[in-house]
Amino acid sequence: MTLASVIIIGAGQGGLQAAISLRQEGFSGAITLIGAEPGLPYQRPPLSKAYLLEGKAEALTLRPESFFRTKDITYLTETRVEGIDRAAGQVIAYGPQGTMRLGYDALVLATGARNLRPPIEGLEHALDLRTLADAARLRAALATKRRIAVIGGGFIGLEFAAMARKLGHGVSVIEAAPRLMARAVSPAISAHFARLHQDWGTELILGHAATRIAPDAVTLANGGTVPADLVLLAAGVRPNSDLAEAAGLVVENGVRVDATLRSSDPAIFALGDCACFLDPRTGAHIRLESVQAATDQARLIAANLVRGTSTAYGALPWFWSDQADIKLQIAGLGGNDCTDILLQDGVVARLRGPDVVAVETLNKPGIHIRARKLLAGNDPVALDQISAIAAPQAAGAA
Ligand SMILES: Cc1cc2nc3c(=O)[nH]c(=O)nc-3n(C[C@H](O)[C@H](O)[C@H](O)COP(=O)(O)OP(=O)(O)OC[C@H]3O[C@@H](n4cnc5c(N)ncnc54)[C@H](O)[C@@H]3O)c2cc1C
């Protein structure tokens, strides 16, 4: 493939990184970064954390406007790609300049995800927390004393709940699963956070789904009601893969890509929240929702495109969540099939068979970093190796 022009759809964490990495790799052709949101690309993680307290939108900007000029990257803001014409190698986009057809040699889908909208009556009364505009709306709503219900006890719902409590609002978290963050963490860490949130004054309603939202209350499947004059919907996301699907690409839990992040069309790649990739560690197709995955995948796509290589994506996943003054960090990818060992207060090793596949830590960045290094290697990691780095003297040396 002659590579003279690359189009990136989605100017979020991964899309911007793809543009940056293409230039860093020495690509001198045309780069067009197309984003549906207004303004410059920004970081999402602070939206449920510092931004709610401080409201500093400019602190979230990832690169200034001058960066795009200096690096000769065409950034089309408030422009939505509405179709991909694969036969012509063009995207059809609509923005302030009207409708455009733009040609590509390689296309990168970095369209992220949108909030899952479960079948709850009255969802129009709930607010979302996905974009800066959503966060600004929520922040404005938090200027008045509120009784808040958060639907969803995952990372984003709990980060928001912790912030809302800190600001003095009454908060209930409604989670259909029997424990918090059930998809992402071990039962021990779920239980730890349940105690913390209760200590902070949040009401936790676990194992009950919300069925109806009214302006003053949320109704639960068991008929109970939770008074609320502000409801946040944080019940997970769906990958934005509609464009890919309409273009005839293989889509299953996001845009299906191989281990090199290439879709069923060799000229089209996908990354980040919208991509379901073949994970060489497990042999399964997985989709990750993290800044690390989106940006690492962007670097890999850029390197492969510019160097003409077909390197597989093998980076170790890692995650973090800040809830009040507790930083949860996860190195690796565990699951509900894991055996979990509590190594010390705030350190859990997750094993699949004899191998440690993930390590969870609370406010222990040194242990997290060392666990990450070990798990990122090619060799299986045994429990005693993690025990050694989690030992108090090793932790003190962090
Ligand atoms: C409130 C919040 C807190 C988070 N906290 C953390 C955290 O602590 N740690 C962590 O690792 N991750 C966190 N995440 C997740 C992380 O932000 C995402 O995993 C990451 O942003 C994914 O990057 P991405 O490039 O795939 O998608 P995004 O950054 O979501 O960007 C996708 C962009 O594509 C645009 N787009 C979609 N369709 C089109 C189209 N047709 N045309 C043009 N543009 C389009 C969207 O408008 C969006 O701007 C958080 C997310 C949220 C919302």
The ligand as an SDF file (V2000), in Angstrom:
LIG
                    3D

 53 58  0  0  0  0  0  0  0  0999 V2000
  -15.7360   10.1520   32.9720 C   0  0  0  0  0  0  0  0  0  0  0  0
  -14.7020    9.1840   32.4840 C   0  0  0  0  0  0  0  0  0  0  0  0
  -13.6550    8.8240   33.3250 C   0  0  0  0  0  0  0  0  0  0  0  0
  -12.6850    7.9250   32.8650 C   0  0  0  0  0  0  0  0  0  0  0  0
  -11.6550    7.5950   33.7050 N   0  0  0  0  0  0  0  0  0  0  0  0
  -10.6710    6.7870   33.2560 C   0  0  0  0  0  0  0  0  0  0  0  0
   -9.5410    6.4840   34.0590 C   0  0  0  0  0  0  0  0  0  0  0  0
   -9.4390    6.9260   35.2110 O   0  0  0  0  0  0  0  0  0  0  0  0
   -8.5620    5.7050   33.5330 N   0  0  0  0  0  0  0  0  0  0  0  0
   -8.6470    5.1940   32.2630 C   0  0  0  0  0  0  0  0  0  0  0  0
   -7.7270    4.5080   31.8070 O   0  0  0  0  0  0  0  0  0  0  0  0
   -9.7080    5.4390   31.4870 N   0  0  0  0  0  0  0  0  0  0  0  0
  -10.7160    6.2190   31.9460 C   0  0  0  0  0  0  0  0  0  0  0  0
  -11.7970    6.4880   31.1520 N   0  0  0  0  0  0  0  0  0  0  0  0
  -11.9060    5.8040   29.8570 C   0  0  0  0  0  0  0  0  0  0  0  0
  -11.0540    6.4850   28.8190 C   0  0  0  0  0  0  0  0  0  0  0  0
  -11.3080    7.8700   28.8110 O   0  0  0  0  0  0  0  0  0  0  0  0
  -11.3430    5.8560   27.4660 C   0  0  0  0  0  0  0  0  0  0  0  0
  -11.0480    4.4760   27.5440 O   0  0  0  0  0  0  0  0  0  0  0  0
  -10.5100    6.5110   26.3840 C   0  0  0  0  0  0  0  0  0  0  0  0
  -10.8550    7.8710   26.2540 O   0  0  0  0  0  0  0  0  0  0  0  0
  -10.7280    5.7850   25.0550 C   0  0  0  0  0  0  0  0  0  0  0  0
  -10.1020    6.4920   24.0340 O   0  0  0  0  0  0  0  0  0  0  0  0
  -10.6790    6.4140   22.5550 P   0  0  0  0  0  0  0  0  0  0  0  0
   -9.7660    7.2270   21.7240 O   0  0  0  0  0  0  0  0  0  0  0  0
  -10.9530    5.0120   22.2010 O   0  0  0  0  0  0  0  0  0  0  0  0
  -12.1060    7.1250   22.6400 O   0  0  0  0  0  0  0  0  0  0  0  0
  -12.5220    8.5580   23.1470 P   0  0  0  0  0  0  0  0  0  0  0  0
  -11.4550    9.2170   23.9420 O   0  0  0  0  0  0  0  0  0  0  0  0
  -13.8480    8.3700   23.7990 O   0  0  0  0  0  0  0  0  0  0  0  0
  -12.7120    9.3940   21.8040 O   0  0  0  0  0  0  0  0  0  0  0  0
  -13.6220    9.0440   20.8070 C   0  0  0  0  0  0  0  0  0  0  0  0
  -14.0020   10.2950   20.0530 C   0  0  0  0  0  0  0  0  0  0  0  0
  -14.5440    9.9240   18.7920 O   0  0  0  0  0  0  0  0  0  0  0  0
  -15.5640   10.8490   18.4600 C   0  0  0  0  0  0  0  0  0  0  0  0
  -16.4140   10.2600   17.4350 N   0  0  0  0  0  0  0  0  0  0  0  0
  -17.2230    9.1830   17.5430 C   0  0  0  0  0  0  0  0  0  0  0  0
  -17.8550    8.9350   16.3700 N   0  0  0  0  0  0  0  0  0  0  0  0
  -17.4130    9.8860   15.4850 C   0  0  0  0  0  0  0  0  0  0  0  0
  -17.6970   10.1750   14.1210 C   0  0  0  0  0  0  0  0  0  0  0  0
  -18.5300    9.4320   13.4140 N   0  0  0  0  0  0  0  0  0  0  0  0
  -17.0800   11.2410   13.5500 N   0  0  0  0  0  0  0  0  0  0  0  0
  -16.2030   12.0060   14.2570 C   0  0  0  0  0  0  0  0  0  0  0  0
  -15.8980   11.7740   15.5640 N   0  0  0  0  0  0  0  0  0  0  0  0
  -16.5000   10.7300   16.1690 C   0  0  0  0  0  0  0  0  0  0  0  0
  -16.2550   11.0550   19.7810 C   0  0  0  0  0  0  0  0  0  0  0  0
  -17.0160   12.2490   19.7600 O   0  0  0  0  0  0  0  0  0  0  0  0
  -15.0620   11.1310   20.7440 C   0  0  0  0  0  0  0  0  0  0  0  0
  -14.6210   12.4520   20.9010 O   0  0  0  0  0  0  0  0  0  0  0  0
  -12.7730    7.3750   31.5750 C   0  0  0  0  0  0  0  0  0  0  0  0
  -13.8370    7.7420   30.7330 C   0  0  0  0  0  0  0  0  0  0  0  0
  -14.7920    8.6320   31.1790 C   0  0  0  0  0  0  0  0  0  0  0  0
  -15.9250    9.0170   30.2760 C   0  0  0  0  0  0  0  0  0  0  0  0
  1  2  1  0
  2  3  1  0
  2 52  2  0
  3  4  2  0
  4  5  1  0
  4 50  1  0
  5  6  2  0
  6  7  1  0
  6 13  1  0
  7  8  2  0
  7  9  1  0
  9 10  1  0
 10 11  2  0
 10 12  1  0
 12 13  2  0
 13 14  1  0
 14 15  1  0
 14 50  1  0
 15 16  1  0
 16 17  1  0
 16 18  1  0
 18 19  1  0
 18 20  1  0
 20 21  1  0
 20 22  1  0
 22 23  1  0
 23 24  1  0
 24 25  2  0
 24 26  1  0
 24 27  1  0
 27 28  1  0
 28 29  2  0
 28 30  1  0
 28 31  1  0
 31 32  1  0
 32 33  1  0
 33 34  1  0
 33 48  1  0
 34 35  1  0
 35 36  1  0
 35 46  1  0
 36 37  1  0
 36 45  1  0
 37 38  2  0
 38 39  1  0
 39 40  1  0
 39 45  2  0
 40 41  1  0
 40 42  2  0
 42 43  1  0
 43 44  2  0
 44 45  1  0
 46 47  1  0
 46 48  1  0
 48 49  1  0
 50 51  2  0
 51 52  1  0
 52 53  1  0
M  END
$$$$
